[in-house]
Amino acid sequence: MIRGKRALEAAYEKIQKAVDRTNLVRKVSSVLSVCIIIGLLAVYVAFLYGTFQLANVAVFVQHAKSFEKPKDAVKSMAIGGVVNAILMVMVVLGIMTVYLEPEMSRQSVPTLFMVQNGVGKRFMTPLISVLIILGAVSTAVNMVAAMVQRICHGLEKKTQQTKQEQKKTVTKMQILVALVCCVADFGIAQFGLLTLIQKAYSILAYLAVPVILVPYIVHMVVTRMDTRNERITEEKS
């Protein structure tokens, strides 16, 4: 009887350990599943952010004219990626300090709300306001300049002017296109920043996939990252 009782107790302990291990495995699996889902969502959001930035390709092309070789673009993108990542992490960490505030969800400029409720708000509030204005102006100038160049390039007729003369000359068409872009931007801005970020930005990101991303990938494959064109140019020279 005693041996049978001990055998039952031993069997019960083994079963209990097996159940505990099973529960542990289930908990670990649940945590891993949640982490995987969060990771996939983060990758998806990062992909949308990247495709949205592709919509600014006209600005990239405009600034890339200073590159002498395709390799310069690689260096520029690497440095820009690191700087952009550092700035984004700083902003996210700052916003996390105030994300529990009830008013946070209703703020059109979360960064400004973060500064107003943080350390040194008397100094930082006017500073961040100036930086926001400078950022908006610089972005608007670059975007409008890119749109003017893109539209006028297809509308204006070719002239016999030299490149130096073309840079100095501002046509009536360019002025009109710039004015139309500014009026359109002002009208779109009336919808509010949150609406633009939540809806318009995602729409642009989705549109950029078939319009910009896929053609660029095909171009890179065909030209072998532009090395094929570079080799042909060197052979001709």
MARMARDREN-334443 format. One record per residue (C-alpha): residue number from 1; chain; x, y, z. Coordinates in steps of 0.1 Angstrom, whole numbers, always signed. Example, Ala and Ser with C-alpha at 12.3 -4.5 7.8 and 13.67 -1.06 7.14 Angstrom:
<recs>
<resi 1 chain A X +123 Y -45 Z +78>
<resi 2 chain A X +137 Y -11 Z +71>
</recs>
This chain:
<recs>
<resi 1 chain A X +0 Y +0 Z +0>
<resi 2 chain A X +28 Y +24 Z +9>
<resi 3 chain A X +47 Y +16 Z -23>
<resi 4 chain A X +15 Y +21 Z -43>
<resi 5 chain A X +8 Y +54 Z -26>
<resi 6 chain A X +44 Y +66 Z -33>
<resi 7 chain A X +41 Y +55 Z -69>
<resi 8 chain A X +9 Y +75 Z -72>
<resi 9 chain A X +25 Y +106 Z -56>
<resi 10 chain A X +55 Y +103 Z -79>
<resi 11 chain A X +32 Y +100 Z -110>
<resi 12 chain A X +11 Y +130 Z -98>
<resi 13 chain A X +43 Y +151 Z -94>
<resi 14 chain A X +54 Y +141 Z -129>
<resi 15 chain A X +20 Y +150 Z -143>
<resi 16 chain A X +21 Y +183 Z -124>
<resi 17 chain A X +55 Y +192 Z -137>
<resi 18 chain A X +44 Y +183 Z -172>
<resi 19 chain A X +13 Y +206 Z -168>
<resi 20 chain A X +35 Y +234 Z -155>
<resi 21 chain A X +59 Y +230 Z -184>
<resi 22 chain A X +30 Y +230 Z -208>
<resi 23 chain A X +16 Y +262 Z -193>
<resi 24 chain A X +50 Y +278 Z -195>
<resi 25 chain A X +53 Y +268 Z -232>
<resi 26 chain A X +19 Y +282 Z -238>
<resi 27 chain A X +27 Y +315 Z -221>
<resi 28 chain A X +60 Y +318 Z -240>
<resi 29 chain A X +42 Y +310 Z -273>
<resi 30 chain A X +16 Y +336 Z -266>
<resi 31 chain A X +43 Y +363 Z -258>
<resi 32 chain A X +62 Y +353 Z -290>
<resi 33 chain A X +30 Y +355 Z -311>
<resi 34 chain A X +23 Y +390 Z -298>
<resi 35 chain A X +59 Y +401 Z -304>
<resi 36 chain A X +57 Y +387 Z -340>
<resi 37 chain A X +25 Y +405 Z -347>
<resi 38 chain A X +38 Y +438 Z -333>
<resi 39 chain A X +70 Y +433 Z -353>
<resi 40 chain A X +50 Y +427 Z -385>
<resi 41 chain A X +29 Y +457 Z -379>
<resi 42 chain A X +60 Y +478 Z -373>
<resi 43 chain A X +75 Y +465 Z -406>
<resi 44 chain A X +43 Y +473 Z -424>
<resi 45 chain A X +41 Y +509 Z -410>
<resi 46 chain A X +78 Y +514 Z -418>
<resi 47 chain A X +71 Y +502 Z -454>
<resi 48 chain A X +42 Y +526 Z -457>
<resi 49 chain A X +64 Y +554 Z -444>
<resi 50 chain A X +91 Y +545 Z -469>
<resi 51 chain A X +67 Y +544 Z -499>
<resi 52 chain A X +52 Y +577 Z -488>
<resi 53 chain A X +86 Y +592 Z -489>
<resi 54 chain A X +89 Y +579 Z -525>
<resi 55 chain A X +62 Y +604 Z -534>
<resi 56 chain A X +89 Y +631 Z -528>
<resi 57 chain A X +110 Y +616 Z -556>
<resi 58 chain A X +108 Y +648 Z -576>
<resi 59 chain A X +125 Y +666 Z -547>
<resi 60 chain A X +152 Y +639 Z -545>
<resi 61 chain A X +159 Y +641 Z -582>
<resi 62 chain A X +162 Y +679 Z -580>
<resi 63 chain A X +188 Y +677 Z -552>
<resi 64 chain A X +206 Y +648 Z -568>
<resi 65 chain A X +217 Y +669 Z -597>
<resi 66 chain A X +248 Y +678 Z -576>
<resi 67 chain A X +259 Y +641 Z -576>
<resi 68 chain A X +287 Y +633 Z -599>
<resi 69 chain A X +283 Y +595 Z -598>
<resi 70 chain A X +256 Y +571 Z -588>
<resi 71 chain A X +278 Y +560 Z -558>
<resi 72 chain A X +273 Y +595 Z -544>
<resi 73 chain A X +236 Y +587 Z -540>
<resi 74 chain A X +244 Y +556 Z -520>
<resi 75 chain A X +266 Y +576 Z -496>
<resi 76 chain A X +239 Y +604 Z -493>
<resi 77 chain A X +211 Y +579 Z -486>
<resi 78 chain A X +232 Y +561 Z -460>
<resi 79 chain A X +240 Y +593 Z -441>
<resi 80 chain A X +204 Y +605 Z -445>
<resi 81 chain A X +190 Y +572 Z -432>
<resi 82 chain A X +212 Y +574 Z -401>
<resi 83 chain A X +203 Y +610 Z -393>
<resi 84 chain A X +166 Y +605 Z -400>
<resi 85 chain A X +166 Y +574 Z -378>
<resi 86 chain A X +182 Y +593 Z -349>
<resi 87 chain A X +158 Y +622 Z -352>
<resi 88 chain A X +127 Y +598 Z -354>
<resi 89 chain A X +139 Y +579 Z -323>
<resi 90 chain A X +143 Y +612 Z -304>
<resi 91 chain A X +108 Y +623 Z -314>
<resi 92 chain A X +92 Y +590 Z -304>
<resi 93 chain A X +110 Y +589 Z -271>
<resi 94 chain A X +99 Y +625 Z -264>
<resi 95 chain A X +62 Y +618 Z -273>
<resi 96 chain A X +62 Y +587 Z -251>
<resi 97 chain A X +66 Y +610 Z -221>
<resi 98 chain A X +32 Y +626 Z -227>
<resi 99 chain A X +12 Y +599 Z -246>
<resi 100 chain A X -9 Y +591 Z -216>
<resi 101 chain A X -22 Y +626 Z -214>
<resi 102 chain A X -59 Y +627 Z -223>
<resi 103 chain A X -54 Y +657 Z -246>
<resi 104 chain A X -27 Y +640 Z -266>
<resi 105 chain A X -51 Y +624 Z -290>
<resi 106 chain A X -66 Y +657 Z -300>
<resi 107 chain A X -34 Y +675 Z -307>
<resi 108 chain A X -26 Y +684 Z -343>
<resi 109 chain A X +11 Y +690 Z -335>
<resi 110 chain A X +21 Y +663 Z -309>
<resi 111 chain A X +57 Y +676 Z -308>
<resi 112 chain A X +45 Y +711 Z -298>
<resi 113 chain A X +23 Y +696 Z -271>
<resi 114 chain A X +53 Y +675 Z -259>
<resi 115 chain A X +74 Y +706 Z -255>
<resi 116 chain A X +47 Y +726 Z -238>
<resi 117 chain A X +44 Y +699 Z -211>
<resi 118 chain A X +81 Y +692 Z -208>
<resi 119 chain A X +111 Y +706 Z -191>
<resi 120 chain A X +121 Y +742 Z -201>
<resi 121 chain A X +88 Y +749 Z -219>
<resi 122 chain A X +93 Y +787 Z -217>
<resi 123 chain A X +124 Y +784 Z -238>
<resi 124 chain A X +115 Y +754 Z -259>
<resi 125 chain A X +80 Y +764 Z -269>
<resi 126 chain A X +91 Y +795 Z -290>
<resi 127 chain A X +121 Y +776 Z -303>
<resi 128 chain A X +100 Y +746 Z -315>
<resi 129 chain A X +75 Y +771 Z -330>
<resi 130 chain A X +103 Y +787 Z -351>
<resi 131 chain A X +116 Y +753 Z -361>
<resi 132 chain A X +82 Y +742 Z -373>
<resi 133 chain A X +78 Y +774 Z -394>
<resi 134 chain A X +113 Y +770 Z -409>
<resi 135 chain A X +106 Y +733 Z -416>
<resi 136 chain A X +72 Y +740 Z -432>
<resi 137 chain A X +87 Y +768 Z -454>
<resi 138 chain A X +117 Y +748 Z -465>
<resi 139 chain A X +95 Y +718 Z -473>
<resi 140 chain A X +70 Y +740 Z -492>
<resi 141 chain A X +98 Y +756 Z -512>
<resi 142 chain A X +113 Y +723 Z -522>
<resi 143 chain A X +80 Y +707 Z -531>
<resi 144 chain A X +67 Y +737 Z -552>
<resi 145 chain A X +101 Y +740 Z -569>
<resi 146 chain A X +100 Y +703 Z -578>
<resi 147 chain A X +64 Y +706 Z -591>
<resi 148 chain A X +72 Y +736 Z -612>
<resi 149 chain A X +102 Y +719 Z -628>
<resi 150 chain A X +82 Y +687 Z -634>
<resi 151 chain A X +51 Y +704 Z -649>
<resi 152 chain A X +69 Y +731 Z -669>
<resi 153 chain A X +94 Y +705 Z -683>
<resi 154 chain A X +65 Y +689 Z -701>
<resi 155 chain A X +46 Y +720 Z -711>
<resi 156 chain A X +72 Y +745 Z -722>
<resi 157 chain A X +87 Y +743 Z -757>
<resi 158 chain A X +124 Y +738 Z -762>
<resi 159 chain A X +143 Y +770 Z -768>
<resi 160 chain A X +178 Y +778 Z -781>
<resi 161 chain A X +189 Y +793 Z -748>
<resi 162 chain A X +220 Y +780 Z -731>
<resi 163 chain A X +218 Y +762 Z -698>
<resi 164 chain A X +232 Y +792 Z -679>
<resi 165 chain A X +205 Y +815 Z -694>
<resi 166 chain A X +178 Y +790 Z -686>
<resi 167 chain A X +188 Y +790 Z -650>
<resi 168 chain A X +185 Y +827 Z -648>
<resi 169 chain A X +152 Y +830 Z -666>
<resi 170 chain A X +119 Y +826 Z -649>
<resi 171 chain A X +90 Y +822 Z -673>
<resi 172 chain A X +54 Y +832 Z -668>
<resi 173 chain A X +44 Y +796 Z -669>
<resi 174 chain A X +67 Y +788 Z -640>
<resi 175 chain A X +52 Y +817 Z -620>
<resi 176 chain A X +17 Y +805 Z -628>
<resi 177 chain A X +24 Y +769 Z -619>
<resi 178 chain A X +41 Y +780 Z -586>
<resi 179 chain A X +10 Y +801 Z -577>
<resi 180 chain A X -14 Y +773 Z -585>
<resi 181 chain A X +6 Y +749 Z -563>
<resi 182 chain A X +7 Y +773 Z -534>
<resi 183 chain A X -31 Y +779 Z -536>
<resi 184 chain A X -37 Y +741 Z -538>
<resi 185 chain A X -14 Y +735 Z -509>
<resi 186 chain A X -32 Y +762 Z -488>
<resi 187 chain A X -66 Y +746 Z -497>
<resi 188 chain A X -54 Y +711 Z -487>
<resi 189 chain A X -40 Y +724 Z -455>
<resi 190 chain A X -75 Y +735 Z -444>
<resi 191 chain A X -84 Y +698 Z -438>
<resi 192 chain A X -61 Y +698 Z -408>
<resi 193 chain A X -28 Y +681 Z -401>
<resi 194 chain A X -42 Y +650 Z -384>
<resi 195 chain A X -65 Y +643 Z -414>
<resi 196 chain A X -37 Y +646 Z -438>
<resi 197 chain A X -14 Y +623 Z -418>
<resi 198 chain A X -41 Y +597 Z -411>
<resi 199 chain A X -57 Y +595 Z -445>
<resi 200 chain A X -39 Y +615 Z -473>
<resi 201 chain A X -4 Y +602 Z -464>
<resi 202 chain A X -15 Y +565 Z -464>
<resi 203 chain A X -33 Y +570 Z -498>
<resi 204 chain A X -1 Y +585 Z -512>
<resi 205 chain A X +19 Y +556 Z -498>
<resi 206 chain A X -3 Y +530 Z -515>
<resi 207 chain A X -3 Y +549 Z -548>
<resi 208 chain A X +35 Y +552 Z -547>
<resi 209 chain A X +38 Y +514 Z -548>
<resi 210 chain A X +26 Y +508 Z -584>
<resi 211 chain A X +35 Y +543 Z -597>
<resi 212 chain A X +70 Y +547 Z -583>
<resi 213 chain A X +83 Y +517 Z -564>
<resi 214 chain A X +76 Y +490 Z -589>
<resi 215 chain A X +90 Y +510 Z -619>
<resi 216 chain A X +121 Y +519 Z -599>
<resi 217 chain A X +127 Y +483 Z -589>
<resi 218 chain A X +124 Y +472 Z -626>
<resi 219 chain A X +148 Y +500 Z -636>
<resi 220 chain A X +173 Y +489 Z -610>
<resi 221 chain A X +171 Y +453 Z -621>
<resi 222 chain A X +174 Y +461 Z -658>
<resi 223 chain A X +203 Y +486 Z -654>
<resi 224 chain A X +219 Y +466 Z -626>
<resi 225 chain A X +218 Y +495 Z -601>
<resi 226 chain A X +228 Y +519 Z -629>
<resi 227 chain A X +262 Y +502 Z -633>
<resi 228 chain A X +252 Y +490 Z -668>
<resi 229 chain A X +245 Y +525 Z -681>
<resi 230 chain A X +277 Y +538 Z -664>
<resi 231 chain A X +298 Y +510 Z -681>
<resi 232 chain A X +282 Y +518 Z -715>
<resi 233 chain A X +290 Y +555 Z -711>
<resi 234 chain A X +326 Y +547 Z -702>
<resi 235 chain A X +330 Y +525 Z -732>
<resi 236 chain A X +317 Y +552 Z -755>
<resi 237 chain A X +340 Y +578 Z -741>
</recs>
